[in-house]
């Protein structure tokens, strides 16, 4: 089954924000796919880093009635490891693609990804 057309749709809807249970499950699915280097997810690195940064940003917020973390702490740690490997080049993306993707992030997203990669 060819799922390459599904990846952009999946990433476009990430991170989910309306339902905590679904959001955490989607984050787990994303990290698991990234760890196994699922080719369809690797097409648009800028979108991928945007989604990863938004998940990581959510984990820095205080949890209350209006906010929750988009990923379980174990999933967050796994995501950090993947993002670090993208940043240091060991994941396999060309250096130029990584630089271009970083430049496409907004200030908050760039800040959290840069801090993870430091």
KELOLO-267248 format. One record per atom (N, C-alpha, C): residue in three letters; y, z, x; residue number from 1. Coordinates in Angstrom, 2 decimals. Atoms other than C-alpha are relative to their C-alpha. Layout:
ALA, Y, Z, X, NUM .
...
This chain:
UNK, -1.18, 0.00, 0.84, 1 .
UNK, 0.00, 0.00, 0.00, 1 .
UNK, 1.25, 0.00, 0.88, 1 .
UNK, -1.24, 0.10, -0.76, 2 .
UNK, 3.40, -1.01, 1.39, 2 .
UNK, 1.05, 0.92, -0.62, 2 .
UNK, -0.99, -0.95, 0.50, 3 .
UNK, 5.87, 1.87, 1.03, 3 .
UNK, 1.36, -0.20, 0.66, 3 .
UNK, -1.24, 0.20, -0.74, 4 .
UNK, 8.65, 0.39, 3.17, 4 .
UNK, 1.22, -0.06, -0.92, 4 .
UNK, -1.12, 0.05, 0.94, 5 .
UNK, 10.84, -0.22, 0.11, 5 .
UNK, 0.33, 1.36, -0.60, 5 .
UNK, -0.21, -1.33, 0.57, 6 .
UNK, 10.45, 3.40, -0.95, 6 .
UNK, 0.89, 0.87, 0.87, 6 .
UNK, -0.73, -0.87, -0.92, 7 .
UNK, 11.99, 4.97, 2.15, 7 .
UNK, 1.50, 0.03, -0.25, 7 .
UNK, -1.45, -0.07, 0.26, 8 .
UNK, 15.61, 3.93, 1.48, 8 .
UNK, 0.33, 0.74, -1.29, 8 .
UNK, -0.22, -0.71, 1.27, 9 .
UNK, 15.33, 5.22, -2.08, 9 .
UNK, -0.19, 1.50, 0.19, 9 .
UNK, 0.27, -1.41, -0.27, 10 .
UNK, 13.83, 8.50, -0.88, 10 .
UNK, 1.16, 0.62, 0.76, 10 .
UNK, -1.07, -0.55, -0.82, 11 .
UNK, 16.50, 9.02, 1.76, 11 .
UNK, 1.34, 0.00, -0.73, 11 .
UNK, -1.27, 0.05, 0.74, 12 .
UNK, 19.35, 7.98, -0.56, 12 .
UNK, 0.15, 1.19, -0.93, 12 .
UNK, -0.06, -1.14, 0.91, 13 .
UNK, 18.45, 10.83, -2.89, 13 .
UNK, -0.09, 1.35, 0.69, 13 .
UNK, 0.15, -1.25, -0.76, 14 .
UNK, 18.14, 13.41, -0.12, 14 .
UNK, 1.34, 0.49, 0.49, 14 .
UNK, 0.90, -1.04, 0.49, 15 .
UNK, 18.78, 16.18, 0.12, 15 .
UNK, 0.25, 0.23, -1.48, 15 .
UNK, -0.12, -0.34, 1.41, 16 .
UNK, 18.10, 17.05, -3.46, 16 .
UNK, 0.81, 1.28, -0.10, 16 .
UNK, -0.85, -1.19, 0.07, 17 .
UNK, 20.49, 19.69, -4.70, 17 .
UNK, -0.11, 0.74, -1.33, 17 .
UNK, 0.00, -0.59, 1.34, 18 .
UNK, 19.74, 20.43, -8.34, 18 .
UNK, -1.12, 1.00, -0.23, 18 .
UNK, 1.17, -0.83, 0.25, 19 .
UNK, 16.37, 22.14, -8.12, 19 .
UNK, -0.53, 0.53, 1.33, 19 .
UNK, 0.38, -0.60, -1.28, 20 .
UNK, 15.51, 24.57, -5.33, 20 .
UNK, -1.44, -0.31, 0.39, 20 .
UNK, 1.41, 0.24, -0.30, 21 .
UNK, 11.74, 24.14, -5.57, 21 .
UNK, -0.22, -1.45, 0.46, 21 .
UNK, 0.16, 1.41, -0.37, 22 .
UNK, 11.91, 20.33, -5.49, 22 .
UNK, 0.71, -0.32, 1.31, 22 .
UNK, -0.75, 0.23, -1.22, 23 .
UNK, 14.53, 20.39, -2.76, 23 .
UNK, -0.80, 0.45, 1.22, 23 .
UNK, 0.78, -0.51, -1.13, 24 .
UNK, 12.39, 22.54, -0.49, 24 .
UNK, -1.26, -0.83, 0.23, 24 .
UNK, 1.17, 0.86, -0.16, 25 .
UNK, 9.32, 20.38, -1.18, 25 .
UNK, 0.36, -1.35, 0.59, 25 .
UNK, -0.44, 1.28, -0.55, 26 .
UNK, 11.26, 17.18, -0.47, 26 .
UNK, 0.35, 0.15, 1.48, 26 .
UNK, -0.32, -0.25, -1.41, 27 .
UNK, 12.55, 18.70, 2.79, 27 .
UNK, -1.27, 0.11, 0.83, 27 .
UNK, 1.29, -0.11, -0.69, 28 .
UNK, 8.99, 19.59, 3.77, 28 .
UNK, -0.63, -1.38, 0.16, 28 .
UNK, 0.57, 1.36, -0.09, 29 .
UNK, 7.83, 16.04, 2.97, 29 .
UNK, 0.73, -0.83, 1.04, 29 .
UNK, -0.79, 0.74, -0.97, 30 .
UNK, 10.66, 14.59, 5.02, 30 .
UNK, -0.36, 0.40, 1.42, 30 .
UNK, 0.32, -0.48, -1.35, 31 .
UNK, 9.93, 16.76, 8.06, 31 .
UNK, -1.40, -0.42, 0.40, 31 .
UNK, 1.38, 0.40, -0.29, 32 .
UNK, 6.21, 16.05, 7.85, 32 .
UNK, -0.06, -1.48, 0.35, 32 .
UNK, -0.02, 1.44, -0.28, 33 .
UNK, 6.89, 12.30, 7.71, 33 .
UNK, 0.67, -0.29, 1.34, 33 .
UNK, -0.67, 0.20, -1.28, 34 .
UNK, 9.32, 12.53, 10.63, 34 .
UNK, -0.87, 0.42, 1.17, 34 .
UNK, 0.88, -0.46, -1.08, 35 .
UNK, 6.86, 14.51, 12.73, 35 .
UNK, -1.11, -1.01, 0.28, 35 .
UNK, 1.06, 1.00, -0.20, 36 .
UNK, 4.24, 11.81, 12.17, 36 .
UNK, 0.58, -1.40, 0.23, 36 .
UNK, -0.71, 1.24, -0.31, 37 .
UNK, 6.87, 9.10, 12.84, 37 .
UNK, -0.36, -1.12, -0.98, 37 .
UNK, 0.24, 1.00, 1.05, 38 .
UNK, 6.38, 7.28, 9.54, 38 .
UNK, 1.03, -1.12, 0.12, 38 .
UNK, -0.89, 1.14, -0.27, 39 .
UNK, 7.87, 3.86, 10.27, 39 .
UNK, 1.02, -0.28, -1.10, 39 .
UNK, -1.00, 0.33, 1.02, 40 .
UNK, 9.51, 3.26, 6.87, 40 .
UNK, 1.22, 0.92, -0.01, 40 .
UNK, -1.12, -0.94, 0.00, 41 .
UNK, 11.69, 6.36, 7.29, 41 .
UNK, 0.94, -0.21, 1.19, 41 .
UNK, -0.75, 0.09, -1.24, 42 .
UNK, 12.95, 5.31, 10.69, 42 .
UNK, 0.98, -1.16, 0.04, 42 .
UNK, -0.85, 1.19, 0.01, 43 .
UNK, 14.96, 2.27, 9.61, 43 .
UNK, 1.48, 0.26, 0.19, 43 .
UNK, -1.44, -0.25, -0.08, 44 .
UNK, 18.46, 3.73, 9.18, 44 .
UNK, 0.22, 1.39, 0.58, 44 .
UNK, -0.12, -1.28, -0.70, 45 .
UNK, 19.01, 6.45, 11.75, 45 .
UNK, 1.21, 0.79, -0.47, 45 .
UNK, -1.19, -0.70, 0.47, 46 .
UNK, 22.51, 7.25, 10.46, 46 .
UNK, -0.31, 0.76, -1.29, 46 .
UNK, 0.35, -0.67, 1.26, 47 .
UNK, 21.18, 8.04, 6.97, 47 .
UNK, -0.95, 1.15, 0.28, 47 .
UNK, 0.96, -1.04, -0.36, 48 .
UNK, 18.32, 10.00, 8.49, 48 .
UNK, 0.70, 1.22, 0.59, 48 .
UNK, -0.73, -1.12, -0.59, 49 .
UNK, 20.68, 12.14, 10.59, 49 .
UNK, 0.92, 0.67, -1.02, 49 .
UNK, -0.84, -0.58, 1.05, 50 .
UNK, 23.01, 12.62, 7.61, 50 .
UNK, -0.82, 0.95, -0.86, 50 .
UNK, 0.87, -0.84, 0.83, 51 .
UNK, 20.15, 13.96, 5.51, 51 .
UNK, -0.42, 1.25, 0.78, 51 .
UNK, 0.41, -1.15, -0.82, 52 .
UNK, 18.89, 16.19, 8.34, 52 .
UNK, 1.15, 0.98, 0.17, 52 .
UNK, -1.14, -0.90, -0.19, 53 .
UNK, 22.37, 17.56, 8.96, 53 .
UNK, 0.35, 0.74, -1.28, 53 .
UNK, -0.29, -0.68, 1.27, 54 .
UNK, 22.94, 18.30, 5.27, 54 .
UNK, -1.01, 1.11, -0.29, 54 .
UNK, 1.01, -1.05, 0.17, 55 .
UNK, 19.67, 20.22, 5.15, 55 .
UNK, 0.32, 1.17, 0.93, 55 .
UNK, -0.32, -1.07, -0.96, 56 .
UNK, 20.64, 22.16, 8.29, 56 .
UNK, 1.27, 0.74, -0.38, 56 .
UNK, -1.23, -0.65, 0.44, 57 .
UNK, 24.16, 22.84, 6.99, 57 .
UNK, -0.29, 0.99, -1.13, 57 .
UNK, 0.31, -0.89, 1.14, 58 .
UNK, 22.67, 24.35, 3.82, 58 .
UNK, -0.57, 1.33, 0.48, 58 .
UNK, 0.63, -1.24, -0.48, 59 .
UNK, 20.79, 26.91, 5.92, 59 .
UNK, 1.01, 0.94, 0.62, 59 .
UNK, -1.03, -0.88, -0.56, 60 .
UNK, 24.06, 28.28, 7.28, 60 .
UNK, 0.81, 0.69, -1.09, 60 .
UNK, -0.76, -0.59, 1.11, 61 .
UNK, 25.42, 29.15, 3.85, 61 .
UNK, -0.66, 1.27, -0.50, 61 .
UNK, 0.50, -1.21, 0.63, 62 .
UNK, 25.08, 32.51, 2.20, 62 .
UNK, -0.70, -0.40, -1.31, 62 .
UNK, 0.73, 0.28, 1.24, 63 .
UNK, 22.50, 32.40, -0.60, 63 .
UNK, 0.60, 0.85, -1.11, 63 .
UNK, -0.48, -0.70, 1.19, 64 .
UNK, 23.91, 33.30, -4.01, 64 .
UNK, -0.35, -0.85, -1.22, 64 .
UNK, 0.33, 0.74, 1.22, 65 .
UNK, 23.85, 32.00, -7.59, 65 .
UNK, 0.34, -1.48, 0.09, 65 .
UNK, -0.43, 1.39, -0.11, 66 .
UNK, 25.57, 28.77, -6.55, 66 .
UNK, -0.56, -0.74, 1.21, 66 .
UNK, 0.49, 0.62, -1.23, 67 .
UNK, 23.92, 28.11, -3.17, 67 .
UNK, -1.40, 0.50, 0.35, 67 .
UNK, 1.30, -0.38, -0.55, 68 .
UNK, 20.44, 28.10, -1.72, 68 .
UNK, -0.26, -0.90, 1.21, 68 .
UNK, 0.36, 0.79, -1.17, 69 .
UNK, 18.89, 26.83, 1.48, 69 .
UNK, -0.89, -1.15, -0.44, 69 .
UNK, 0.75, 1.19, 0.39, 70 .
UNK, 17.49, 23.30, 1.22, 70 .
UNK, -1.38, -0.07, 0.63, 70 .
UNK, 1.30, 0.00, -0.66, 71 .
UNK, 14.49, 24.17, 3.40, 71 .
UNK, -0.40, 1.43, 0.33, 71 .
UNK, 0.57, -1.27, -0.42, 72 .
UNK, 12.22, 27.11, 4.12, 72 .
UNK, 0.28, 0.15, 1.50, 72 .
UNK, -0.29, -0.19, -1.43, 73 .
UNK, 12.93, 28.69, 7.55, 73 .
UNK, -0.97, -0.71, 0.95, 73 .
UNK, 0.96, 0.70, -0.86, 74 .
UNK, 9.71, 27.26, 9.04, 74 .
UNK, 0.27, -1.51, 0.02, 74 .
UNK, -0.32, 1.43, 0.09, 75 .
UNK, 10.64, 23.77, 7.82, 75 .
UNK, 1.29, -0.28, 0.77, 75 .
UNK, -1.26, 0.15, -0.74, 76 .
UNK, 14.15, 24.25, 9.21, 76 .
UNK, -0.27, -0.05, 1.50, 76 .
UNK, 0.33, -0.01, -1.43, 77 .
UNK, 12.70, 25.08, 12.64, 77 .
UNK, -0.68, -1.30, 0.42, 77 .
UNK, 0.66, 1.28, -0.29, 78 .
UNK, 10.49, 21.99, 12.50, 78 .
UNK, 1.02, -1.14, 0.00, 78 .
UNK, -1.05, 1.02, 0.08, 79 .
UNK, 13.50, 19.88, 11.49, 79 .
UNK, 0.88, 0.05, 1.25, 79 .
UNK, -0.80, -0.16, -1.23, 80 .
UNK, 15.51, 21.27, 14.40, 80 .
UNK, -0.73, -0.64, 1.18, 80 .
UNK, 0.77, 0.59, -1.10, 81 .
UNK, 12.72, 20.25, 16.78, 81 .
UNK, 0.03, -1.53, -0.06, 81 .
UNK, -0.05, 1.45, 0.14, 82 .
UNK, 12.70, 16.70, 15.38, 82 .
UNK, 1.38, -0.52, 0.39, 82 .
UNK, -1.36, 0.43, -0.32, 83 .
UNK, 16.50, 16.41, 15.59, 83 .
UNK, 0.26, 0.09, 1.50, 83 .
UNK, -0.14, -0.12, -1.46, 84 .
UNK, 16.43, 17.69, 19.19, 84 .
UNK, -0.68, -1.17, 0.70, 84 .
UNK, 0.73, 1.10, -0.65, 85 .
UNK, 13.84, 15.07, 20.08, 85 .
UNK, 0.69, -1.34, -0.21, 85 .
UNK, -0.80, 1.21, 0.21, 86 .
UNK, 16.02, 12.36, 18.54, 86 .
UNK, 1.17, 0.00, 0.97, 86 .
UNK, -1.17, -0.12, -0.87, 87 .
UNK, 19.04, 13.62, 20.47, 87 .
UNK, -0.30, -0.17, 1.48, 87 .
UNK, 0.29, 0.08, -1.44, 88 .
UNK, 17.31, 13.88, 23.83, 88 .
UNK, -0.77, -1.27, 0.38, 88 .
UNK, 0.64, 1.28, -0.27, 89 .
UNK, 15.62, 10.50, 23.49, 89 .
UNK, -1.51, 0.01, -0.02, 89 .
UNK, 1.47, -0.06, -0.05, 90 .
UNK, 12.03, 11.74, 23.42, 90 .
UNK, -0.66, -0.47, -1.29, 90 .
UNK, 0.57, 0.47, 1.26, 91 .
UNK, 11.54, 10.69, 19.79, 91 .
UNK, -0.30, -1.49, 0.07, 91 .
UNK, 0.28, 1.41, -0.19, 92 .
UNK, 11.77, 7.06, 20.82, 92 .
UNK, 1.05, -0.98, -0.49, 92 .
UNK, -1.07, 0.90, 0.41, 93 .
UNK, 14.97, 5.68, 19.33, 93 .
UNK, 0.77, -0.46, 1.24, 93 .
UNK, -0.84, 0.44, -1.12, 94 .
UNK, 17.06, 3.53, 21.69, 94 .
UNK, 1.28, 0.84, 0.07, 94 .
UNK, -1.18, -0.84, -0.21, 95 .
UNK, 19.98, 5.47, 23.18, 95 .
UNK, 1.22, -0.54, -0.76, 95 .
UNK, -1.14, 0.60, 0.70, 96 .
UNK, 22.50, 3.01, 21.70, 96 .
UNK, -0.06, 0.27, -1.49, 96 .
UNK, 0.17, -0.26, 1.44, 97 .
UNK, 21.09, 3.50, 18.20, 97 .
UNK, 0.33, 1.45, -0.31, 97 .
UNK, -0.29, -1.42, 0.20, 98 .
UNK, 21.32, 7.28, 18.54, 98 .
UNK, 1.50, 0.24, 0.07, 98 .
UNK, -1.46, -0.16, -0.13, 99 .
UNK, 24.94, 7.10, 19.74, 99 .
UNK, 0.71, -0.55, -1.22, 99 .
UNK, -0.63, 0.61, 1.17, 100 .
UNK, 25.89, 4.77, 16.88, 100 .
UNK, -0.23, 0.85, -1.24, 100 .
UNK, 0.30, -0.83, 1.16, 101 .
UNK, 24.17, 7.00, 14.33, 101 .
UNK, 0.84, 1.28, 0.02, 101 .
UNK, -0.82, -1.21, -0.12, 102 .
UNK, 25.99, 10.10, 15.64, 102 .
UNK, 1.45, -0.29, -0.36, 102 .
UNK, -1.39, 0.36, 0.29, 103 .
UNK, 29.32, 8.29, 15.40, 103 .
UNK, 0.24, -0.21, -1.50, 103 .
UNK, -0.14, 0.23, 1.44, 104 .
UNK, 28.66, 7.55, 11.72, 104 .
UNK, -0.01, 1.26, -0.84, 104 .
UNK, 0.05, -1.26, 0.74, 105 .
UNK, 28.42, 11.23, 10.75, 105 .
UNK, 1.41, 0.55, -0.21, 105 .
UNK, -1.29, -0.66, 0.19, 106 .
UNK, 31.30, 13.20, 9.26, 106 .
UNK, 0.09, 1.19, 0.96, 106 .
UNK, -0.24, -1.07, -0.99, 107 .
UNK, 32.77, 16.11, 11.24, 107 .
UNK, -0.99, 1.14, -0.12, 107 .
UNK, 0.95, -1.11, 0.18, 108 .
UNK, 30.56, 18.83, 9.72, 108 .
UNK, -1.41, -0.41, 0.41, 108 .
UNK, 1.33, 0.48, -0.35, 109 .
UNK, 27.42, 16.74, 10.06, 109 .
UNK, -0.13, -0.16, 1.52, 109 .
UNK, 0.03, 0.20, -1.45, 110 .
UNK, 28.26, 15.78, 13.64, 110 .
UNK, -0.07, 1.34, 0.72, 110 .
UNK, -0.04, -1.31, -0.62, 111 .
UNK, 28.98, 19.41, 14.51, 111 .
UNK, -1.37, 0.67, -0.02, 111 .
UNK, 1.30, -0.69, 0.09, 112 .
UNK, 25.65, 20.74, 13.24, 112 .
UNK, -1.07, -0.74, 0.82, 112 .
UNK, 0.98, 0.74, -0.80, 113 .
UNK, 23.63, 17.94, 14.86, 113 .
UNK, 0.26, 0.22, 1.50, 113 .
UNK, -0.33, -0.24, -1.41, 114 .
UNK, 25.49, 18.39, 18.16, 114 .
UNK, -0.42, 1.39, 0.44, 114 .
UNK, 0.39, -1.38, -0.37, 115 .
UNK, 24.86, 22.15, 18.11, 115 .
UNK, -1.51, 0.12, 0.12, 115 .
UNK, 1.46, -0.02, -0.08, 116 .
UNK, 21.15, 21.58, 17.49, 116 .
UNK, -0.47, -0.68, 1.28, 116 .
UNK, 0.41, 0.78, -1.17, 117 .
UNK, 20.94, 19.06, 20.32, 117 .
UNK, 0.49, 0.60, 1.32, 117 .
UNK, -0.56, -0.58, -1.23, 118 .
UNK, 22.88, 21.23, 22.79, 118 .
UNK, -1.01, 0.85, 0.73, 118 .
